[in-house]
Amino acid sequence: PDKLQILKKAGVVDAGAQGFVNIIEGIVNFIEYGKVKSLKVVTSTTNRIKSFNIDKIDSEINFQFCAECLIEGINIDRKTISQKLSLLGNSLIVACSKNKAHIHIHTDKPEDVFTVLSEFGTIVRTKVDDMHQQHTKIKPDTQTKSIGLVTDSTCDLPPEIIKEYNIQVVPIVIQIGKESYLDQVEIKPKDFCHLLQTSNKKMLTSQPTPASFKEVYNKAAPKYESIISLHISEKLSGTIQGARIGSKSTKYSDKIHIIDSKTSSAALGLLVSEAAQLIQKGLRLEEVIDRLKIA
């Protein structure tokens, strides 16, 4: 190295720059000679990894969710953020400047994390991953099940029911002032009710995007012969239209059956619960759909 004196003095090269040089040399070599060096070691390693039979990882997961958040504010106090969030989980990382902060944490209560962070500025972006689901899905199911069930978060079903029947829930978006939250994921009903009583910010809801439905369908459809997607009344929300568009953008549209519940909230929850129980009893797709239409 001759350009940077500190590297020259230490006798080391800039790894990134050297890597770029290697890439250019490889391109030139391929243009001139048309040969690519053998990747025997890489191929061998890849084949060995593929042969590993990993049923599960036995390491303990202490918290369910991996949450990330980007906030913008004025004179953001990194130390205070760390102190407050340390009580809500582990694996806490706070990358911070005076006006922006990016936070990562493993927690059981992402909604509480975002509530705390809203005290320090405006929440620009959030992300929540369910690590328990990721943990159990490391080895995909090889057996295709009969009927899968999808709904939206307006159904207001208890988490225990959703988990028991493996119901896939697409969250609606709750807008509070300039901040957006995924219903039941990034904000819970008790927090929303508290804000209704204490905040003067404008509150709105918006339907899930077609992309949100597409993502859920793409994950669920390979595991089931058919999917029933049961949603809030079309007269009350555009949610079901988002479901239709999302379904059409997948290769599984033929097996996805979208149903207008013609209702909402607890009534929708009762229909979803009824559908889940009928599926568990082993009723055929047509029988379940017919029952839902007369329920």
Backbone bond lengths (Angstrom), bond angles and torsions (degrees), N, CA, C in turn:
res aa  C-N    CA-C-N  psi(-1)  N-CA   C-N-CA  omega(-1)  CA-C   N-CA-C  phi
1 P - - - 1.460 - - 1.526 111.01 -
2 D 1.334 115.50 125.90 1.460 119.97 -178.43 1.523 113.06 -116.15
3 K 1.328 118.57 -24.76 1.461 121.64 -172.83 1.532 112.25 -74.60
4 L 1.316 117.01 -49.06 1.460 121.00 -178.33 1.527 109.68 -96.45
5 Q 1.324 116.39 115.30 1.457 121.36 -173.70 1.528 112.82 -61.42
6 I 1.342 116.45 -37.07 1.467 118.69 -177.86 1.529 111.53 -66.27
7 L 1.360 116.02 -35.17 1.467 119.82 176.72 1.522 110.94 -73.40
8 K 1.340 115.11 -37.39 1.469 119.70 179.14 1.522 110.25 -63.28
9 K 1.342 115.02 -42.67 1.460 120.00 -179.87 1.525 111.45 -64.17
10 A 1.347 115.99 -38.78 1.464 120.12 -178.91 1.520 112.69 -80.76
11 G 1.335 116.41 -15.45 1.457 120.27 179.36 1.515 114.25 73.97
12 V 1.333 116.45 30.04 1.461 120.43 178.64 1.525 109.80 -124.71
13 V 1.328 115.84 158.81 1.461 120.50 -179.62 1.524 109.59 -101.77
14 D 1.323 115.53 159.73 1.465 122.00 171.99 1.528 107.24 -74.60
15 A 1.330 117.15 110.76 1.468 120.99 -173.17 1.521 111.99 -59.42
16 G 1.338 116.98 -41.29 1.461 120.13 179.83 1.511 111.65 -63.96
17 A 1.329 115.77 -44.42 1.466 120.27 179.55 1.523 110.72 -64.97
18 Q 1.347 116.55 -41.52 1.458 119.99 179.02 1.529 110.93 -64.14
19 G 1.324 115.94 -38.40 1.459 119.23 177.02 1.512 111.92 -62.77
20 F 1.346 116.54 -40.63 1.465 120.50 178.33 1.526 110.66 -63.73
21 V 1.340 116.30 -41.35 1.469 120.45 177.18 1.524 110.08 -60.73
22 N 1.326 116.93 -42.37 1.466 120.59 179.23 1.526 111.73 -61.37
23 I 1.336 116.10 -38.88 1.465 120.16 178.09 1.522 110.65 -63.45
24 I 1.335 116.42 -47.16 1.470 120.93 179.98 1.522 110.56 -61.37
25 E 1.322 116.64 -43.43 1.469 120.23 179.03 1.524 110.82 -61.80
26 G 1.346 116.17 -38.94 1.459 119.81 178.20 1.515 112.32 -64.81
27 I 1.340 116.84 -40.59 1.468 120.97 177.96 1.522 110.58 -62.64
28 V 1.341 115.92 -46.49 1.472 120.76 179.80 1.523 110.31 -61.62
29 N 1.327 115.93 -43.18 1.461 120.46 -179.73 1.526 111.40 -62.12
30 F 1.347 116.35 -39.66 1.462 119.75 179.79 1.530 111.12 -68.38
31 I 1.352 116.43 -39.70 1.471 120.36 179.10 1.522 110.57 -63.90
32 E 1.320 116.69 -41.02 1.467 120.72 -175.99 1.526 112.85 -78.54
33 Y 1.333 116.82 -39.41 1.459 119.62 -172.34 1.535 113.95 -117.49
34 G 1.321 117.15 -14.88 1.460 120.27 177.42 1.503 114.71 65.95
35 K 1.331 117.49 29.00 1.459 120.56 -179.19 1.530 110.65 -125.01
36 V 1.320 113.77 143.94 1.462 119.68 174.43 1.520 107.85 -117.25
37 K 1.323 116.18 132.99 1.457 119.62 -178.48 1.530 110.83 -59.24
38 S 1.311 115.50 144.51 1.461 120.94 -179.78 1.527 110.91 -63.29
39 L 1.330 115.74 140.44 1.460 121.12 178.77 1.527 109.90 -110.83
40 K 1.327 115.84 48.27 1.461 120.37 -175.15 1.526 112.18 -59.71
41 V 1.317 116.32 -42.68 1.462 119.61 -177.36 1.522 110.65 -64.55
42 V 1.354 116.51 -44.28 1.457 120.83 179.97 1.521 110.85 -63.12
43 T 1.340 115.87 -45.82 1.463 120.35 -179.97 1.520 111.03 -60.65
44 S 1.333 115.38 -44.14 1.454 119.69 -179.98 1.529 111.16 -61.35
45 T 1.327 115.55 -44.30 1.467 119.67 -179.88 1.520 111.25 -63.98
46 T 1.349 116.34 -42.19 1.463 120.84 179.82 1.519 111.18 -60.57
47 N 1.335 116.33 -44.56 1.464 120.34 179.94 1.527 111.57 -63.95
48 R 1.329 115.84 -37.01 1.462 119.32 178.70 1.525 111.14 -65.85
49 I 1.334 116.04 -41.56 1.465 119.85 179.76 1.520 110.51 -63.76
50 K 1.355 116.81 -40.82 1.461 120.71 179.89 1.521 111.95 -61.78
51 S 1.324 116.32 -28.03 1.463 119.72 -176.81 1.523 112.83 -80.95
52 F 1.340 116.89 -10.95 1.459 119.76 179.94 1.524 110.13 -67.59
53 N 1.315 117.02 137.65 1.463 121.98 178.17 1.526 108.70 -107.79
54 I 1.338 116.12 97.50 1.458 121.12 -176.98 1.523 108.84 -108.42
55 D 1.322 117.14 104.97 1.459 120.68 179.01 1.516 111.25 -76.62
56 K 1.296 116.57 -40.93 1.458 120.31 -179.98 1.519 109.10 -163.26
57 I 1.309 115.70 166.53 1.451 121.77 174.39 1.521 106.76 -105.20
58 D 1.323 116.58 128.04 1.451 120.28 -172.82 1.523 113.73 -86.34
59 S 1.328 117.20 -2.92 1.459 119.06 -180.00 1.530 110.04 -64.89
60 E 1.316 115.74 144.25 1.462 121.30 -175.47 1.520 110.74 -80.97
61 I 1.340 116.18 135.39 1.456 121.80 174.60 1.522 107.25 -103.58
62 N 1.326 116.10 112.23 1.460 120.60 -174.01 1.521 113.05 -79.13
63 F 1.333 116.81 -28.04 1.461 120.98 -178.88 1.524 109.32 -130.31
64 Q 1.326 115.82 149.94 1.465 120.31 -172.22 1.522 113.95 -79.36
65 F 1.331 117.57 -37.61 1.462 119.91 -169.43 1.529 112.64 -113.59
66 C 1.319 114.44 144.23 1.462 122.43 168.71 1.528 106.14 -103.58
67 A 1.324 116.58 113.14 1.466 121.23 -174.98 1.523 110.82 -114.45
68 E 1.322 115.33 139.49 1.459 121.84 174.70 1.519 108.95 -130.40
69 C 1.320 115.69 151.11 1.463 119.48 -177.85 1.527 110.08 -153.68
70 L 1.307 115.81 138.50 1.463 122.41 173.36 1.520 107.89 -113.33
71 I 1.333 116.68 124.79 1.463 120.31 178.55 1.525 110.32 -123.61
72 E 1.315 115.36 153.13 1.462 122.32 175.15 1.523 108.48 -123.56
73 G 1.326 116.33 135.29 1.457 120.60 -179.54 1.517 111.01 -161.75
74 I 1.316 116.40 -160.59 1.465 122.32 -179.67 1.526 108.60 -122.84
75 N 1.347 115.43 126.76 1.472 121.14 179.73 1.527 111.59 51.18
76 I 1.315 115.79 55.21 1.468 121.30 -179.12 1.529 110.00 -65.10
77 D 1.304 116.15 131.01 1.465 122.42 -176.25 1.529 110.00 -96.29
78 R 1.311 116.33 101.80 1.461 121.55 -176.89 1.530 111.78 -62.27
79 K 1.324 116.75 -41.93 1.464 120.97 -176.74 1.524 111.41 -62.90
80 T 1.327 116.53 -43.14 1.468 120.17 -179.11 1.527 111.04 -67.46
81 I 1.343 116.66 -40.49 1.470 120.41 176.35 1.522 110.21 -58.09
82 S 1.330 115.96 -46.98 1.466 120.55 -178.72 1.521 111.54 -61.78
83 Q 1.330 116.33 -41.42 1.468 120.09 -179.58 1.526 111.68 -63.76
84 K 1.323 116.89 -43.51 1.466 120.52 -177.66 1.525 111.91 -70.84
85 L 1.330 116.93 -39.71 1.468 119.93 -176.40 1.519 112.79 -79.44
86 S 1.328 117.36 -21.69 1.468 119.98 -178.55 1.526 111.89 -61.57
87 L 1.331 116.75 -20.89 1.465 121.06 179.04 1.528 112.37 -81.80
88 L 1.340 116.76 -9.67 1.470 120.54 -173.23 1.523 113.93 -106.46
89 G 1.338 118.19 -2.34 1.458 118.55 -178.98 1.508 112.34 171.72
90 N 1.344 115.46 -160.25 1.462 120.23 177.32 1.527 109.80 -135.25
91 S 1.328 116.13 -171.66 1.473 122.41 -177.13 1.532 110.62 53.02
92 L 1.321 115.66 40.45 1.465 121.30 -176.67 1.525 111.13 -80.45
93 I 1.321 115.57 128.35 1.469 122.25 174.05 1.524 107.73 -130.09
94 V 1.325 116.34 126.46 1.465 121.40 177.19 1.523 108.08 -122.83
95 A 1.333 116.08 104.61 1.467 121.78 175.76 1.520 107.33 -98.46
96 C 1.338 116.26 120.45 1.457 118.44 -164.19 1.523 112.84 -140.30
97 S 1.331 115.89 139.92 1.457 123.11 165.05 1.527 106.64 -116.26
98 K 1.315 118.32 -172.36 1.463 119.70 -179.23 1.526 112.09 -65.68
99 N 1.346 115.88 -32.66 1.464 119.35 -171.85 1.529 114.64 -115.78
100 K 1.326 117.48 -6.69 1.462 120.27 -179.71 1.523 109.96 -140.30
101 A 1.333 115.00 150.45 1.462 119.97 175.64 1.522 109.56 -145.72
102 H 1.329 115.63 137.33 1.468 122.12 176.22 1.521 106.67 -116.44
103 I 1.323 115.53 121.37 1.463 120.76 -173.28 1.518 110.58 -117.93
104 H 1.340 115.62 137.91 1.466 122.87 174.67 1.520 107.82 -127.83
105 I 1.348 116.68 136.28 1.463 120.33 179.10 1.527 110.17 -157.64
106 H 1.326 116.45 147.18 1.465 122.28 170.10 1.525 107.33 -97.68
107 T 1.324 116.96 126.45 1.462 121.04 -170.85 1.524 111.58 -153.52
108 D 1.315 116.32 162.17 1.466 121.54 171.78 1.519 111.52 -95.13
109 K 1.331 116.73 -11.69 1.465 120.90 -174.94 1.528 111.40 -132.18
110 P 1.334 117.18 73.49 1.470 118.95 179.70 1.516 112.84 -59.65
111 E 1.348 116.24 -31.55 1.464 119.09 179.85 1.525 111.29 -63.88
112 D 1.348 117.11 -35.19 1.468 120.32 177.32 1.526 111.05 -70.40
113 V 1.325 115.56 -36.29 1.467 120.10 176.47 1.522 110.52 -59.45
114 F 1.336 116.32 -47.32 1.467 119.87 -177.81 1.531 111.44 -69.21
115 T 1.329 116.24 -31.70 1.469 119.49 176.44 1.528 110.53 -64.11
116 V 1.323 116.55 -43.96 1.467 120.70 177.35 1.525 110.77 -62.50
117 L 1.324 116.55 -45.36 1.462 120.23 -176.64 1.523 112.34 -67.07
118 S 1.325 117.13 -27.80 1.466 119.75 178.99 1.529 111.66 -65.16
119 E 1.335 116.92 -17.39 1.469 120.72 176.93 1.529 111.64 -72.59
120 F 1.329 116.28 -19.72 1.463 120.37 -174.35 1.526 113.37 -101.60
121 G 1.312 117.60 -6.57 1.455 120.06 180.00 1.518 111.66 162.59
122 T 1.313 115.01 -166.59 1.463 121.55 -179.60 1.522 110.05 -88.48
123 I 1.320 116.51 129.47 1.467 120.54 177.64 1.522 108.67 -78.30
124 V 1.323 115.63 118.20 1.463 121.73 -176.47 1.524 111.19 -92.88
125 R 1.322 115.93 -40.27 1.469 119.10 -176.72 1.524 109.31 -152.73
126 T 1.332 115.64 143.12 1.460 120.82 176.72 1.525 110.00 -132.32
127 K 1.323 115.46 159.20 1.465 121.34 177.61 1.524 107.53 -152.34
128 V 1.340 115.64 131.35 1.464 120.56 -179.88 1.521 109.05 -133.35
129 D 1.331 117.41 126.45 1.466 122.81 175.91 1.524 109.23 -119.01
130 D 1.325 115.86 137.46 1.460 121.90 178.18 1.527 108.34 -86.32
131 M 1.317 117.21 105.21 1.463 120.98 -175.71 1.523 112.15 -72.29
132 H 1.332 117.73 -26.25 1.465 119.95 176.38 1.528 110.33 -64.50
133 Q 1.341 116.25 -42.26 1.465 119.99 177.38 1.522 110.57 -64.44
134 Q 1.322 116.61 -43.79 1.459 120.33 179.17 1.519 110.47 -61.55
135 H 1.319 116.41 -38.64 1.457 122.33 -177.82 1.524 111.52 -64.89
136 T 1.337 116.43 -42.52 1.466 120.52 -176.65 1.521 112.60 -81.45
137 K 1.344 117.58 -14.63 1.459 120.71 -176.81 1.520 113.07 -103.75
138 I 1.360 116.63 14.38 1.456 119.24 178.74 1.519 110.35 -59.75
139 K 1.334 116.28 -41.70 1.457 120.51 173.55 1.520 108.02 -106.26
140 P 1.335 119.08 111.80 1.461 121.00 -174.45 1.520 112.53 -66.26
141 D 1.341 115.16 151.45 1.464 120.23 176.55 1.520 109.98 -65.69
142 T 1.332 116.23 136.02 1.458 120.55 178.78 1.525 111.25 -95.39
143 Q 1.330 116.69 -14.95 1.462 120.84 -178.09 1.529 110.48 -98.48
144 T 1.333 116.39 122.38 1.460 121.07 178.68 1.523 109.54 -79.33
145 K 1.334 116.29 128.62 1.458 121.22 -179.78 1.519 109.76 -91.01
146 S 1.310 116.35 171.35 1.458 121.03 -171.74 1.529 113.35 -73.69
147 I 1.333 117.43 -67.02 1.467 121.10 -173.22 1.526 110.21 -130.59
148 G 1.321 116.36 129.20 1.458 122.02 173.78 1.519 109.77 -100.26
149 L 1.328 116.57 156.37 1.462 121.27 -175.86 1.526 110.29 -126.68
150 V 1.344 115.16 127.06 1.471 122.19 178.93 1.523 108.59 -123.74
151 T 1.318 117.42 140.99 1.460 121.44 174.60 1.523 108.48 -145.40
152 D 1.341 116.69 -172.19 1.465 120.53 175.83 1.524 109.15 -118.12
153 S 1.322 116.42 167.55 1.465 120.26 -170.82 1.519 114.20 -72.53
154 T 1.332 118.56 -4.40 1.469 119.14 175.24 1.526 111.73 -71.68
155 C 1.332 117.27 -7.86 1.471 120.32 -178.10 1.529 112.83 -70.26
156 D 1.334 117.19 -20.55 1.476 121.30 176.22 1.526 113.62 55.82
157 L 1.317 116.96 36.84 1.466 119.93 176.48 1.527 110.83 -81.70
158 P 1.329 118.23 145.39 1.468 120.76 175.77 1.529 110.49 -62.83
159 P 1.328 117.83 147.37 1.470 121.15 179.40 1.520 112.79 -56.36
160 E 1.331 116.93 -32.30 1.468 120.33 -178.54 1.531 111.41 -63.80
161 I 1.325 117.05 -40.13 1.469 121.28 179.09 1.524 110.14 -68.20
162 I 1.321 116.08 -43.42 1.468 121.24 179.95 1.521 110.42 -59.48
163 K 1.327 115.90 -42.99 1.463 120.37 -179.42 1.525 111.40 -70.97
164 E 1.339 116.91 -42.19 1.469 121.08 -176.80 1.526 111.79 -59.80
165 Y 1.336 116.69 -41.96 1.464 120.64 -176.49 1.531 112.93 -100.93
166 N 1.334 116.45 7.03 1.469 121.47 178.54 1.532 111.50 53.61
167 I 1.324 116.23 48.50 1.466 122.04 179.53 1.523 109.28 -82.90
168 Q 1.321 116.69 131.19 1.464 121.38 177.98 1.530 108.81 -89.53
169 V 1.325 116.66 122.27 1.468 121.54 -175.72 1.524 110.22 -112.89
170 V 1.334 115.84 123.22 1.465 121.37 176.11 1.531 107.53 -94.51
171 P 1.337 118.41 118.03 1.469 119.94 -175.10 1.524 113.22 -77.39
172 I 1.334 115.67 140.27 1.457 119.42 169.27 1.530 107.78 -77.33
173 V 1.318 116.52 169.17 1.466 121.31 -178.73 1.526 109.23 -106.10
174 I 1.319 115.92 130.11 1.464 121.61 176.83 1.524 108.71 -107.49
175 Q 1.313 116.00 121.71 1.461 122.18 -179.56 1.528 108.71 -100.92
176 I 1.326 116.29 120.78 1.467 122.13 177.27 1.520 107.70 -121.70
177 G 1.320 115.85 104.99 1.456 119.20 -172.69 1.513 109.68 63.77
178 K 1.325 116.96 -123.66 1.460 121.65 179.07 1.524 112.43 -95.70
179 E 1.319 116.71 0.28 1.459 120.84 -174.78 1.528 111.41 -104.18
180 S 1.335 115.80 141.16 1.464 121.97 -179.13 1.522 109.99 -114.94
181 Y 1.328 116.08 140.86 1.457 121.78 -179.75 1.524 109.89 -134.27
182 L 1.344 115.88 143.43 1.458 120.67 173.41 1.528 108.54 -82.21
183 D 1.319 115.71 122.70 1.459 121.73 -177.40 1.525 111.36 -58.43
184 Q 1.327 116.07 134.68 1.463 125.04 177.79 1.531 113.49 71.29
185 V 1.331 117.13 -7.72 1.465 120.49 178.82 1.521 109.78 -109.25
186 E 1.327 115.33 -56.24 1.460 120.69 -177.51 1.531 112.76 -99.69
187 I 1.308 116.37 -12.10 1.464 120.68 174.93 1.529 108.61 -148.29
188 K 1.331 116.22 134.17 1.460 122.18 -179.14 1.529 110.26 -100.25
189 P 1.346 117.48 159.64 1.468 120.22 -178.29 1.524 114.26 -53.69
190 K 1.341 117.36 -40.20 1.469 119.55 -178.04 1.526 110.99 -63.72
191 D 1.333 116.62 -37.14 1.467 119.94 178.99 1.522 110.80 -70.99
192 F 1.334 115.79 -38.84 1.462 119.56 178.79 1.532 110.45 -64.37
193 C 1.327 116.57 -43.57 1.471 120.43 179.42 1.526 110.97 -63.25
194 H 1.326 116.21 -37.98 1.468 120.16 177.67 1.526 110.49 -63.30
195 L 1.328 116.46 -42.73 1.465 120.16 179.47 1.526 111.46 -66.46
196 L 1.323 116.54 -35.01 1.467 119.79 177.16 1.531 111.37 -58.69
197 Q 1.318 115.47 -35.51 1.460 120.49 -177.00 1.524 112.98 -85.06
198 T 1.330 116.96 -27.39 1.467 119.35 -170.56 1.524 114.87 -113.30
199 S 1.336 117.45 -17.96 1.463 119.48 -174.69 1.525 111.19 -104.79
200 N 1.317 115.47 146.18 1.467 120.15 175.32 1.522 111.92 -102.29
201 K 1.344 115.94 10.88 1.462 120.37 178.91 1.528 110.46 -73.24
202 K 1.313 115.49 148.12 1.458 120.71 177.76 1.527 109.57 -70.87
203 M 1.330 116.51 135.20 1.463 121.00 -177.40 1.522 110.64 -121.81
204 L 1.319 114.99 129.66 1.463 121.98 -179.09 1.520 109.26 -136.47
205 T 1.321 115.81 161.96 1.466 120.54 170.73 1.518 108.93 -122.24
206 S 1.314 115.56 152.49 1.466 119.99 174.76 1.517 108.91 -138.52
207 Q 1.311 115.48 152.50 1.461 121.65 -175.95 1.522 111.10 -69.81
208 P 1.331 117.64 154.70 1.462 120.55 174.06 1.530 110.23 -61.37
209 T 1.297 116.66 148.59 1.459 120.40 179.30 1.526 110.40 -75.34
210 P 1.341 118.11 155.43 1.465 120.16 173.58 1.526 112.17 -54.94
211 A 1.335 116.39 -33.10 1.468 120.04 179.11 1.524 111.37 -64.16
212 S 1.336 117.13 -34.43 1.468 120.53 177.66 1.525 110.86 -64.98
213 F 1.332 115.95 -42.53 1.469 119.84 176.91 1.525 110.92 -66.06
214 K 1.320 116.21 -42.20 1.464 120.40 179.81 1.526 110.71 -57.46
215 E 1.317 116.27 -43.85 1.463 120.68 -179.84 1.526 111.41 -61.72
216 V 1.323 116.88 -44.86 1.470 120.97 -179.95 1.526 110.84 -65.88
217 Y 1.330 117.03 -44.21 1.467 120.85 179.78 1.530 111.44 -62.74
218 N 1.320 116.62 -42.06 1.466 120.23 -178.89 1.526 111.97 -64.84
219 K 1.329 116.85 -30.77 1.463 120.30 178.53 1.524 111.75 -79.86
220 A 1.340 116.12 -37.53 1.467 119.90 -173.42 1.527 113.45 -85.70
221 A 1.323 116.97 -39.80 1.469 121.21 -170.71 1.526 114.77 -57.40
222 P 1.348 120.11 -39.97 1.467 118.50 -179.56 1.530 113.85 -62.56
223 K 1.324 117.41 -18.38 1.467 120.91 -176.05 1.524 113.11 -91.91
224 Y 1.346 116.55 -10.54 1.462 119.99 -173.56 1.527 111.49 -130.61
225 E 1.323 115.10 152.50 1.459 120.10 175.19 1.525 110.27 -72.15
226 S 1.346 116.27 -33.83 1.467 121.71 179.55 1.520 109.46 -145.31
227 I 1.329 115.42 158.03 1.461 121.92 176.87 1.530 108.89 -125.77
228 I 1.329 117.00 129.84 1.468 121.71 169.45 1.526 107.48 -102.80
229 S 1.330 116.23 122.58 1.461 121.89 -179.12 1.527 107.89 -114.69
230 L 1.334 116.02 105.01 1.467 123.07 -169.81 1.530 110.14 -111.58
231 H 1.361 116.51 122.74 1.467 118.43 -168.10 1.524 114.91 -136.21
232 I 1.332 114.19 169.67 1.453 124.31 177.35 1.528 110.26 -53.95
233 S 1.319 116.39 148.84 1.467 122.65 -176.56 1.529 112.77 -51.01
234 E 1.314 114.54 136.65 1.462 120.59 177.93 1.528 111.31 -63.77
235 K 1.323 117.19 -23.74 1.467 121.54 178.82 1.528 111.95 -74.34
236 L 1.325 116.38 -18.22 1.461 120.97 -176.12 1.521 113.44 -104.68
237 S 1.326 117.19 -21.89 1.463 120.11 -173.24 1.526 110.74 -156.83
238 G 1.318 115.09 156.47 1.464 120.40 175.06 1.516 112.55 -88.75
239 T 1.342 116.70 10.94 1.466 121.24 -177.31 1.522 112.41 -55.71
240 I 1.327 116.71 -45.58 1.463 120.02 -176.11 1.526 111.41 -66.66
241 Q 1.336 116.98 -29.50 1.459 120.27 175.87 1.526 110.05 -67.34
242 G 1.338 116.19 -38.92 1.461 119.81 175.12 1.514 111.71 -62.46
243 A 1.343 115.95 -36.48 1.466 120.51 177.80 1.528 110.73 -64.86
244 R 1.327 116.79 -41.67 1.472 120.50 -179.83 1.527 111.24 -64.40
245 I 1.326 115.45 -44.86 1.472 119.28 179.70 1.524 110.19 -65.28
246 G 1.337 116.04 -43.16 1.459 119.92 178.83 1.511 112.46 -61.90
247 S 1.339 116.51 -39.19 1.461 121.00 179.08 1.523 111.71 -64.31
248 K 1.340 115.89 -44.43 1.465 120.47 -178.23 1.524 112.50 -64.52
249 S 1.323 116.85 -23.52 1.466 120.11 -178.55 1.526 112.32 -86.15
250 T 1.340 117.16 2.76 1.463 121.04 176.05 1.526 109.70 -107.56
251 K 1.311 115.83 168.00 1.468 120.25 176.19 1.527 111.42 -87.26
252 Y 1.341 116.31 4.00 1.459 121.24 -176.57 1.527 112.79 -107.83
253 S 1.321 117.93 13.11 1.470 120.88 -172.31 1.533 112.86 -57.11
254 D 1.335 117.46 -30.44 1.469 120.52 -178.47 1.532 112.58 -67.07
255 K 1.320 116.99 -25.71 1.466 119.36 -177.67 1.532 112.78 -100.55
256 I 1.349 117.40 -0.60 1.463 121.31 -179.49 1.528 109.67 -98.98
257 H 1.318 117.13 120.67 1.465 122.76 -177.51 1.527 108.66 -112.00
258 I 1.336 116.04 106.88 1.462 122.05 -175.74 1.526 109.72 -92.83
259 I 1.328 116.70 127.13 1.465 122.23 -174.49 1.526 110.23 -123.46
260 D 1.321 115.31 130.93 1.465 122.08 173.67 1.528 108.10 -82.73
261 S 1.323 116.99 116.33 1.470 120.48 -177.82 1.523 112.31 -73.18
262 K 1.338 115.88 -17.48 1.467 122.78 -176.76 1.531 111.83 60.02
263 T 1.329 115.62 24.86 1.465 120.43 179.79 1.525 109.08 -154.57
264 S 1.326 117.02 -169.63 1.462 120.36 -177.91 1.519 110.57 -157.67
265 S 1.316 115.50 174.19 1.464 124.61 171.95 1.534 111.89 53.03
266 A 1.330 117.35 -130.25 1.466 120.95 -174.92 1.521 112.21 -60.69
267 A 1.337 117.29 -35.64 1.469 120.29 179.14 1.524 110.60 -64.86
268 L 1.334 116.80 -40.77 1.463 120.31 175.51 1.521 109.87 -63.95
269 G 1.336 115.90 -40.83 1.460 119.63 178.38 1.517 112.52 -59.18
270 L 1.330 117.06 -40.12 1.465 120.89 178.15 1.525 111.30 -64.26
271 L 1.340 116.68 -39.80 1.467 120.29 178.20 1.526 111.22 -65.48
272 V 1.327 116.21 -43.42 1.467 120.17 179.43 1.524 110.06 -63.52
273 S 1.330 116.18 -42.54 1.461 120.48 177.98 1.527 111.04 -62.42
274 E 1.333 116.87 -41.49 1.468 121.30 177.35 1.522 110.69 -62.13
275 A 1.328 116.55 -44.18 1.470 120.74 179.01 1.524 110.70 -61.08
276 A 1.329 116.51 -42.65 1.465 120.72 -179.70 1.525 111.27 -61.90
277 Q 1.320 116.88 -41.22 1.464 120.63 -179.86 1.528 111.69 -69.16
278 L 1.329 116.75 -37.70 1.469 120.26 177.60 1.524 110.79 -65.10
279 I 1.331 115.81 -40.26 1.466 120.21 178.18 1.520 109.95 -63.92
280 Q 1.326 115.97 -43.13 1.462 120.29 -179.64 1.532 111.62 -63.50
281 K 1.332 116.82 -31.63 1.469 120.72 178.72 1.525 112.39 -74.32
282 G 1.331 116.76 -11.08 1.457 120.17 176.18 1.511 115.38 94.95
283 L 1.333 118.25 15.25 1.464 120.15 178.15 1.526 110.34 -66.77
284 R 1.322 115.72 149.68 1.457 120.72 178.42 1.526 110.46 -72.63
285 L 1.326 115.72 162.62 1.462 121.98 -177.53 1.522 111.61 -53.83
286 E 1.328 116.98 -49.34 1.463 121.36 -177.38 1.529 111.24 -62.00
287 E 1.330 116.42 -37.73 1.467 120.54 179.86 1.528 111.17 -66.82
288 V 1.326 116.52 -41.21 1.467 120.23 179.28 1.523 110.36 -64.15
289 I 1.336 116.65 -45.72 1.467 120.86 -179.25 1.524 110.70 -62.98
290 D 1.333 117.22 -42.38 1.474 120.65 178.82 1.529 111.22 -62.08
291 R 1.322 117.05 -41.06 1.468 121.12 179.06 1.532 110.61 -63.39
292 L 1.332 116.03 -40.22 1.465 120.23 -178.91 1.525 111.43 -66.59
293 K 1.318 116.46 -33.78 1.468 120.09 -177.93 1.522 112.49 -71.00
294 I 1.333 116.66 -25.03 1.469 118.74 -179.07 1.531 111.99 -104.57
295 A 1.339 116.17 -1.01 1.478 119.99 -177.67 1.525 111.19 -69.44
